């Protein structure tokens, strides 16, 4: 169940129903690759957005439709390129590639109709973003071009990436180091946007998936794993998995967040790392005194070697919400690929 990831609470929806369906049908290779692909698209696309810092269409004269809190948060991002267009190109293109390779590339009709359907989906998404006032035509064209480039790159290395992840050669330690590096290797936009929050959540998801799959690939995630409607996995068993799995995943997500909110501030205080919180921990929120350059009691810790590193990195303090968000979604993803399948195996479900 490795693609049941980000909820829509402030974070971009990872096409929840299609991904859940793919993973629950035990197409674990497809679900794994598409999750990694969307994380890469999110990082690369949002980096370009925050480097260019091209605003969305002016409102007015354009009328921007933001009916929900999530849409209002998304509207705070920059416009170029269109992430929805970029992601749709990559995901639909990879799905078409996977289906074509499974049934055989010589089946021209499937490729033809699949390509037409993918083009229609991309066109509808692009039109919808323009209609909602979120993007200009330039943003859409930019997302389309970058999406095609990323898709071509991903298709050329997808087998090597999957072989690397499913091997047993220090993958967890390597991906942990890479994930922490990517938390810092992110551009600072001209004005604050929620793009970095999205990247942090996706980054945590990829770490949880890779570590979980690497540990349990031979048990639960190999290509010979039972598929729904097969004699090994009847519909009743599938329904039972959904009833047990989804509450377990939500519980792990809640517990991971609670533990991170308790552990990370304690560790930071012990190591002398100055921290702040914008959302999760009210007592660490910055006040006007800090905004004027005066440190408050909440962010003033003992000055040590790690504090001098923070000063070297040109930051008075680090946002603890980044670490909380990262571990929250890493725990969620790990439960999807490791804990929940283990529970299924234990209760013979």
WOSULRA-V181010 format. One record per pair of residues at least 12 apart in sequence whose ideal C-beta (glycine too) atoms are under 10 Angstrom apart, sorted by the first residue. I is the first residue (numbers start at 1). J is the second residue. D is the distance in whole Angstrom. If there is no record, write none. Layout:
{{I J D} {I J D}}
//
This chain:
{{1 19 9} {1 20 7} {1 22 9} {1 23 4} {1 24 6} {1 25 10} {1 26 9} {1 28 9} {1 31 8} {1 220 9} {1 241 8} {1 242 9} {1 245 6} {1 246 9} {1 248 10} {1 249 8} {1 335 9} {1 336 5} {1 337 7} {1 340 6} {1 341 7} {1 344 9} {2 19 9} {2 22 9} {2 23 5} {2 28 6} {2 29 10} {2 30 10} {2 31 5} {2 32 5} {2 34 10} {2 35 6} {2 36 10} {2 205 9} {2 208 9} {2 209 5} {2 210 10} {2 212 7} {2 213 7} {2 220 9} {2 221 7} {2 333 7} {2 334 10} {2 336 5} {2 337 4} {2 338 9} {2 340 10} {2 341 9} {3 15 9} {3 16 9} {3 18 8} {3 19 4} {3 20 7} {3 21 9} {3 22 6} {3 23 5} {3 24 9} {3 27 9} {3 28 9} {3 30 9} {3 31 4} {3 32 8} {3 33 10} {3 34 6} {3 35 5} {3 36 10} {3 38 9} {3 205 9} {3 209 8} {3 333 9} {3 336 8} {3 337 9} {4 16 7} {4 17 10} {4 19 6} {4 20 5} {4 21 10} {4 22 9} {4 23 6} {4 24 8} {4 31 9} {4 35 10} {4 245 8} {4 246 7} {4 249 6} {4 250 10} {4 332 8} {4 333 9} {4 335 10} {4 336 5} {4 337 10} {4 340 9} {5 19 7} {5 20 9} {5 23 10} {5 31 10} {5 35 6} {5 38 9} {5 39 9} {5 201 8} {5 202 8} {5 204 9} {5 205 5} {5 206 9} {5 208 9} {5 209 8} {5 249 9} {5 329 7} {5 332 7} {5 333 6} {5 336 7} {6 19 10} {6 35 10} {6 38 9} {6 39 10} {6 42 10} {6 198 8} {6 201 6} {6 202 7} {6 204 9} {6 205 7} {6 329 7} {6 332 8} {6 333 9} {7 201 9} {7 250 9} {7 253 8} {7 329 10} {7 332 9} {8 68 9} {8 69 10} {8 70 6} {9 69 9} {9 70 8} {10 69 8} {10 70 7} {10 73 6} {10 74 10} {10 194 7} {10 197 7} {10 198 9} {10 201 9} {10 279 9} {10 325 9} {11 42 10} {11 70 8} {11 73 9} {11 194 9} {11 197 7} {11 198 6} {11 200 9} {11 201 5} {11 202 8} {11 205 10} {11 325 9} {11 329 8} {12 38 9} {12 42 7} {12 46 10} {12 70 8} {12 73 9} {12 74 7} {12 77 10} {12 83 8} {12 84 9} {12 87 8} {12 194 9} {12 195 10} {12 197 10} {12 198 5} {12 201 8} {12 202 8} {13 70 8} {14 34 9} {14 35 7} {14 38 6} {14 39 9} {14 42 9} {14 87 9} {14 91 10} {14 201 10} {14 202 8} {14 205 8} {15 34 9} {15 38 8} {15 87 9} {15 88 9} {15 91 7} {18 31 10} {18 34 9} {18 91 9} {18 95 9} {19 31 6} {19 34 7} {19 35 7} {19 38 9} {19 91 10} {20 242 8} {20 245 9} {20 246 8} {20 336 10} {21 228 9} {22 34 7} {22 35 10} {22 95 9} {22 98 10} {23 35 9} {23 221 10} {23 245 10} {23 336 7} {23 337 9} {24 227 10} {24 228 7} {24 233 10} {24 238 7} {24 241 7} {24 242 7} {24 245 8} {24 246 10} {25 227 6} {25 228 5} {25 229 8} {25 230 10} {25 233 9} {25 238 8} {26 220 9} {26 221 9} {26 222 10} {26 223 9} {26 224 10} {26 225 5} {26 226 6} {26 227 5} {26 228 7} {26 230 9} {26 232 10} {26 233 7} {26 238 9} {27 98 8} {27 102 9} {27 223 9} {27 225 9} {27 227 8} {27 228 10} {28 213 8} {28 217 9} {28 220 8} {28 221 4} {28 222 8} {28 223 8} {28 225 6} {28 227 10} {28 337 8} {28 341 10} {29 98 8} {29 158 10} {29 162 6} {29 166 9} {29 213 10} {29 221 8} {29 222 9} {29 223 6} {29 225 10} {30 94 8} {30 95 8} {30 98 5} {30 99 9} {30 102 9} {31 209 9} {31 221 9} {31 336 9} {31 337 9} {32 161 9} {32 162 7} {32 165 7} {32 166 9} {32 206 10} {32 209 6} {32 210 9} {32 213 6} {32 217 10} {32 221 7} {32 337 8} {33 94 7} {33 95 10} {33 97 10} {33 98 8} {33 154 8} {33 158 6} {33 159 10} {33 161 7} {33 162 6} {33 165 9} {34 90 9} {34 91 6} {34 94 6} {34 95 7} {34 98 8} {35 202 9} {35 205 7} {35 206 7} {35 208 10} {35 209 6} {35 210 10} {35 333 8} {35 336 10} {35 337 10} {36 154 9} {36 158 9} {36 161 7} {36 162 9} {36 165 8} {36 202 10} {36 205 9} {36 206 6} {36 209 7} {36 210 8} {37 87 9} {37 90 6} {37 91 7} {37 93 9} {37 94 6} {37 150 8} {37 151 8} {37 154 6} {37 155 10} {37 158 8} {37 161 9} {38 86 10} {38 87 6} {38 90 7} {38 91 6} {38 94 9} {38 202 7} {38 205 9} {38 206 9} {39 182 10} {39 198 10} {39 199 8} {39 201 9} {39 202 4} {39 203 7} {39 204 10} {39 205 6} {39 206 5} {39 207 10} {39 209 9} {40 90 8} {40 150 7} {40 153 9} {40 154 7} {40 161 10} {40 202 9} {40 206 8} {41 83 8} {41 86 6} {41 87 5} {41 88 10} {41 89 9} {41 90 5} {41 91 8} {41 143 10} {41 146 9} {41 147 7} {41 150 6} {41 151 9} {41 154 9} {41 202 9} {42 83 7} {42 86 9} {42 87 7} {42 195 8} {42 198 6} {42 199 6} {42 201 9} {42 202 5} {42 203 9} {42 205 10} {42 206 10} {43 182 7} {43 185 9} {43 186 8} {43 195 10} {43 198 9} {43 199 5} {43 202 7} {43 203 7} {43 206 9} {44 81 10} {44 86 8} {44 90 10} {44 146 8} {44 147 10} {44 149 9} {44 150 6} {44 153 10} {44 199 10} {45 77 10} {45 80 10} {45 81 6} {45 82 9} {45 83 5} {45 84 10} {45 85 9} {45 86 5} {45 87 8} {45 90 9} {45 142 9} {45 143 7} {45 146 7} {45 147 8} {45 150 8} {45 195 9} {45 198 10} {45 199 10} {46 77 7} {46 78 9} {46 81 10} {46 83 7} {46 86 10} {46 186 8} {46 187 9} {46 189 9} {46 193 8} {46 194 9} {46 195 4} {46 196 8} {46 197 10} {46 198 7} {46 199 6} {46 202 9} {47 182 10} {47 185 9} {47 186 7} {47 187 6} {47 189 10} {47 195 8} {47 196 10} {47 199 8} {48 78 9} {48 80 7} {48 81 6} {48 83 10} {48 86 9} {48 142 8} {48 143 10} {48 146 7} {48 187 9} {49 77 6} {49 78 4} {49 79 7} {49 80 7} {49 81 7} {49 82 9} {49 83 7} {49 139 9} {49 142 10} {49 143 10} {49 187 9} {49 189 8} {49 193 8} {49 195 6} {50 77 8} {50 78 7} {50 186 8} {50 187 5} {50 188 7} {50 189 4} {50 190 8} {50 191 10} {50 192 10} {50 193 7} {50 195 6} {50 196 8} {50 199 10} {51 78 9} {51 187 5} {51 188 9} {51 189 8} {51 190 10} {52 78 7} {52 79 9} {52 80 5} {52 81 9} {52 142 9} {52 187 10} {52 189 9} {52 190 9} {53 78 5} {53 79 10} {53 80 9} {53 187 9} {53 188 10} {53 189 6} {53 190 4} {53 191 7} {53 193 9} {54 78 6} {54 79 5} {54 80 4} {54 81 9} {54 136 9} {54 138 8} {54 139 8} {54 142 9} {54 190 10} {55 77 10} {55 78 6} {55 79 6} {55 80 9} {55 136 10} {55 190 9} {55 191 9} {56 74 10} {56 75 7} {56 76 9} {56 77 8} {56 78 7} {56 79 4} {56 80 9} {56 82 10} {56 129 10} {56 133 8} {56 134 6} {56 135 7} {56 136 8} {56 139 8} {57 79 7} {57 130 9} {57 133 6} {57 134 8} {57 135 7} {57 136 5} {57 137 10} {57 138 10} {57 139 8} {58 133 10} {58 136 10} {59 75 9} {59 133 6} {59 134 10} {60 133 10} {61 133 10} {62 130 9} {62 132 10} {62 133 5} {62 134 9} {62 135 10} {62 136 9} {63 131 10} {63 132 9} {63 133 6} {64 132 7} {64 133 4} {64 134 7} {65 131 8} {65 132 5} {65 133 6} {65 134 8} {66 132 8} {66 133 9} {66 134 9} {67 132 9} {70 194 10} {71 132 8} {71 134 8} {73 193 9} {73 194 5} {73 197 9} {73 198 9} {74 132 10} {74 134 7} {74 193 10} {74 194 8} {74 195 10} {74 198 9} {75 132 9} {75 133 9} {75 134 7} {75 193 10} {75 194 10} {76 191 9} {76 192 8} {76 193 5} {76 194 6} {76 195 9} {77 134 9} {77 189 9} {77 193 5} {77 194 6} {77 195 5} {77 198 8} {78 139 9} {78 189 7} {78 190 8} {78 191 9} {78 193 6} {78 195 8} {79 129 9} {79 134 7} {79 135 6} {79 136 7} {79 138 8} {79 139 5} {79 140 10} {79 142 9} {79 143 10} {80 135 8} {80 136 8} {80 138 7} {80 139 5} {80 140 10} {80 141 9} {80 142 5} {80 143 8} {80 146 10} {81 135 9} {81 138 9} {81 139 6} {81 140 8} {81 141 8} {81 142 4} {81 143 4} {81 144 8} {81 145 8} {81 146 5} {81 147 8} {82 125 8} {82 126 7} {82 129 6} {82 130 9} {82 134 8} {82 135 5} {82 136 9} {82 137 10} {82 138 9} {82 139 4} {82 140 5} {82 141 9} {82 142 7} {82 143 3} {82 144 8} {82 146 9} {82 147 9} {83 129 9} {83 134 10} {83 135 9} {83 139 9} {83 143 7} {83 146 10} {83 147 10} {83 195 9} {83 198 9} {84 122 10} {84 125 5} {84 126 8} {84 128 8} {84 129 5} {84 132 10} {84 134 8} {84 135 8} {84 139 10} {84 140 9} {84 143 7} {85 122 7} {85 123 10} {85 125 6} {85 126 5} {85 128 10} {85 129 7} {85 130 10} {85 135 8} {85 139 8} {85 140 5} {85 141 9} {85 142 8} {85 143 3} {85 144 6} {85 145 10} {85 146 9} {85 147 6} {86 122 10} {86 139 10} {86 140 10} {86 142 8} {86 143 4} {86 144 8} {86 145 9} {86 146 5} {86 147 4} {86 148 9} {86 149 10} {86 150 7} {86 151 9} {87 125 9} {87 143 8} {87 147 7} {87 150 10} {88 118 8} {88 121 6} {88 122 5} {88 123 10} {88 124 9} {88 125 5} {88 126 8} {88 129 10} {88 143 9} {88 144 9} {88 147 7} {89 118 8} {89 119 10} {89 121 9} {89 122 6} {89 125 9} {89 126 10} {89 143 7} {89 144 6} {89 145 9} {89 146 8} {89 147 3} {89 148 6} {89 149 10} {89 150 8} {89 151 6} {90 146 9} {90 147 5} {90 148 9} {90 149 10} {90 150 6} {90 151 5} {90 152 10} {90 153 10} {90 154 7} {90 155 10} {91 118 9} {91 121 9} {91 147 9} {91 151 9} {92 114 9} {92 115 9} {92 117 8} {92 118 4} {92 119 9} {92 120 10} {92 121 5} {92 122 7} {92 125 9} {92 147 9} {92 151 9} {93 114 10} {93 115 9} {93 118 6} {93 122 9} {93 147 8} {93 148 8} {93 150 9} {93 151 4} {93 152 9} {93 154 9} {93 155 8} {94 118 10} {94 150 10} {94 151 7} {94 154 7} {94 155 7} {94 158 8} {95 114 8} {95 117 10} {95 118 8} {96 110 9} {96 111 7} {96 113 10} {96 114 4} {96 115 6} {96 117 8} {96 118 5} {96 151 10} {97 111 10} {97 114 9} {97 151 8} {97 154 9} {97 155 6} {97 158 8} {98 155 10} {98 158 9} {99 111 9} {99 114 6} {100 114 7} {100 115 9} {101 155 10} {101 158 10} {122 140 9} {122 143 9} {122 144 7} {122 147 8} {123 140 10} {123 144 10} {125 140 9} {125 143 9} {126 139 9} {126 140 5} {126 141 9} {126 143 8} {126 144 7} {127 140 9} {129 143 9} {162 213 10} {164 210 9} {164 214 10} {165 206 10} {165 209 8} {165 210 6} {165 211 10} {165 213 6} {165 214 6} {165 217 8} {165 221 10} {166 210 10} {166 213 7} {166 214 7} {166 217 5} {166 218 9} {166 221 8} {166 222 8} {167 214 8} {167 217 9} {168 214 7} {168 215 9} {168 217 9} {168 218 9} {169 214 9} {170 214 9} {171 210 6} {171 211 8} {171 213 9} {171 214 5} {171 215 9} {171 217 10} {172 207 9} {172 210 7} {172 211 5} {172 212 9} {172 214 6} {172 215 8} {173 211 9} {174 210 9} {174 214 10} {175 206 7} {175 207 6} {175 208 10} {175 209 9} {175 210 5} {175 211 7} {175 214 8} {176 207 6} {176 210 9} {176 211 8} {176 330 9} {178 203 9} {178 206 9} {178 207 8} {178 210 9} {179 200 10} {179 203 5} {179 204 7} {179 206 7} {179 207 4} {179 208 10} {179 210 9} {179 211 10} {179 326 8} {179 330 8} {180 203 9} {180 207 9} {180 323 10} {180 326 9} {181 203 10} {182 199 8} {182 200 9} {182 202 10} {182 203 6} {182 206 9} {182 207 10} {183 196 9} {183 199 8} {183 200 7} {183 203 6} {183 204 9} {183 322 7} {183 323 9} {183 326 7} {184 313 8} {184 322 10} {186 199 6} {186 200 9} {186 203 9} {188 314 10} {192 278 10} {196 319 9} {196 322 8} {196 325 10} {197 278 10} {197 279 9} {197 319 10} {197 321 8} {197 322 8} {197 325 7} {198 325 10} {199 322 10} {199 325 10} {199 326 10} {200 319 10} {200 321 9} {200 322 5} {200 323 9} {200 324 9} {200 325 5} {200 326 5} {200 328 10} {200 329 8} {201 325 6} {201 326 8} {201 328 8} {201 329 5} {201 330 9} {201 332 9} {201 333 10} {202 326 10} {202 329 8} {202 333 10} {203 322 10} {203 325 9} {203 326 6} {203 329 8} {203 330 8} {204 256 9} {204 322 10} {204 323 10} {204 324 10} {204 325 7} {204 326 4} {204 327 7} {204 328 7} {204 329 4} {204 330 4} {204 331 8} {204 332 8} {204 333 7} {204 334 9} {205 326 10} {205 329 5} {205 330 7} {205 332 7} {205 333 4} {205 334 9} {205 336 9} {206 329 9} {206 330 9} {206 333 7} {207 326 8} {207 327 9} {207 329 9} {207 330 5} {207 331 10} {207 333 7} {207 334 8} {208 252 10} {208 256 9} {208 326 10} {208 327 9} {208 328 10} {208 329 7} {208 330 4} {208 331 7} {208 332 7} {208 333 3} {208 334 4} {208 335 8} {208 336 7} {208 337 7} {208 338 8} {209 221 10} {209 330 9} {209 333 5} {209 334 8} {209 336 7} {209 337 6} {209 338 9} {210 330 10} {210 333 9} {210 334 10} {210 337 9} {211 330 8} {211 333 9} {211 334 6} {211 337 8} {211 338 8} {212 330 10} {212 333 7} {212 334 5} {212 335 8} {212 336 7} {212 337 3} {212 338 4} {212 339 8} {212 340 10} {212 341 9} {212 342 10} {213 333 10} {213 334 10} {213 336 10} {213 337 5} {213 338 8} {214 337 9} {214 338 10} {215 334 9} {215 337 9} {215 338 6} {216 337 7} {216 338 5} {216 339 10} {216 341 6} {216 342 7} {216 345 10} {217 337 9} {219 338 9} {219 341 7} {219 342 8} {219 345 7} {220 337 7} {220 338 8} {220 340 9} {220 341 4} {220 342 8} {220 344 8} {220 345 8} {221 337 7} {221 338 10} {221 341 8} {225 341 9} {226 238 10} {228 241 9} {233 349 9} {236 349 10} {237 344 9} {237 348 9} {237 349 6} {238 349 9} {239 349 10} {240 344 9} {240 347 9} {240 349 5} {241 340 8} {241 341 9} {241 343 9} {241 344 6} {241 347 10} {241 349 6} {243 349 9} {244 340 8} {244 343 7} {244 344 7} {244 347 8} {244 349 7} {245 335 9} {245 336 8} {245 339 10} {245 340 5} {245 341 9} {245 343 8} {245 344 7} {245 349 9} {246 336 10} {246 340 9} {248 335 7} {248 336 9} {248 339 7} {248 340 5} {248 343 6} {248 344 10} {249 331 10} {249 332 6} {249 333 9} {249 335 5} {249 336 6} {249 339 8} {249 340 6} {250 332 8} {250 335 9} {251 335 8} {252 328 9} {252 331 6} {252 332 6} {252 333 10} {252 334 8} {252 335 4} {252 336 9} {252 339 7} {252 340 8} {253 328 6} {253 329 8} {253 331 7} {253 332 4} {253 333 10} {253 335 8} {253 336 10} {254 328 9} {254 331 10} {254 332 9} {255 328 9} {255 331 7} {255 332 10} {255 335 9} {256 324 9} {256 326 10} {256 327 6} {256 328 5} {256 329 8} {256 330 7} {256 331 3} {256 332 6} {256 333 10} {256 334 9} {256 335 8} {257 280 8} {257 324 6} {257 325 8} {257 327 8} {257 328 4} {257 329 9} {257 331 8} {257 332 9} {258 324 10} {258 328 9} {259 324 9} {259 327 8} {259 328 9} {259 331 8} {260 280 8} {260 320 9} {260 321 10} {260 323 7} {260 324 4} {260 325 8} {260 326 8} {260 327 4} {260 328 6} {260 330 9} {260 331 8} {261 277 9} {261 280 6} {261 281 6} {261 320 8} {261 321 9} {261 323 10} {261 324 6} {261 327 10} {261 328 9} {262 281 10} {262 324 10} {263 323 9} {263 324 9} {263 327 8} {264 277 10} {264 280 10} {264 281 9} {264 318 10} {264 320 6} {264 321 10} {264 322 10} {264 323 5} {264 324 6} {264 326 10} {264 327 8} {265 277 8} {265 280 10} {265 281 7} {265 283 9} {265 284 7} {265 298 10} {265 320 6} {265 323 9} {265 324 9} {267 323 9} {268 284 10} {268 301 7} {268 306 9} {268 317 9} {268 318 8} {268 320 7} {268 323 8} {269 301 6} {269 302 8} {270 301 9} {270 302 9} {271 301 9} {271 302 9} {271 304 7} {271 305 9} {271 306 5} {271 307 9} {272 301 5} {272 302 5} {272 303 7} {272 304 4} {272 305 8} {272 306 5} {272 307 5} {272 308 9} {272 309 10} {272 310 9} {273 301 7} {273 302 10} {273 304 9} {273 306 5} {273 307 7} {273 309 9} {273 310 7} {273 317 8} {273 318 6} {273 320 9} {274 295 8} {274 298 10} {274 299 5} {274 300 7} {274 301 5} {274 302 10} {274 303 9} {274 306 9} {274 307 6} {274 310 6} {274 311 9} {274 315 8} {274 316 6} {274 317 4} {274 318 7} {275 298 9} {275 299 7} {275 301 8} {275 310 10} {275 317 6} {275 318 5} {275 319 7} {275 320 4} {275 321 9} {275 322 10} {275 323 9} {276 290 8} {276 296 9} {276 298 7} {276 299 5} {276 315 10} {276 316 8} {276 317 5} {276 318 7} {276 319 6} {276 320 7} {276 321 9} {277 298 8} {277 299 9} {277 317 10} {277 319 7} {277 320 5} {277 321 5} {277 322 10} {277 324 8} {278 319 6} {278 320 9} {278 321 5} {278 322 9} {279 319 9} {279 320 10} {279 321 5} {279 324 9} {279 325 9} {280 319 10} {280 320 7} {280 321 5} {280 323 10} {280 324 5} {280 325 8} {280 328 9} {281 298 9} {281 320 6} {281 321 8} {281 324 8} {282 298 10} {283 297 9} {283 298 6} {284 296 9} {284 298 5} {284 299 7} {284 317 9} {284 319 9} {284 320 6} {284 321 9} {285 298 8} {285 299 10} {286 298 8} {286 299 7} {286 316 10} {286 317 8} {286 319 10} {287 299 10} {290 316 8} {290 317 8} {293 316 9} {295 316 7} {295 317 8} {298 317 9} {299 316 7} {299 317 5} {299 318 10} {300 316 10} {300 317 9} {301 317 9}}
//
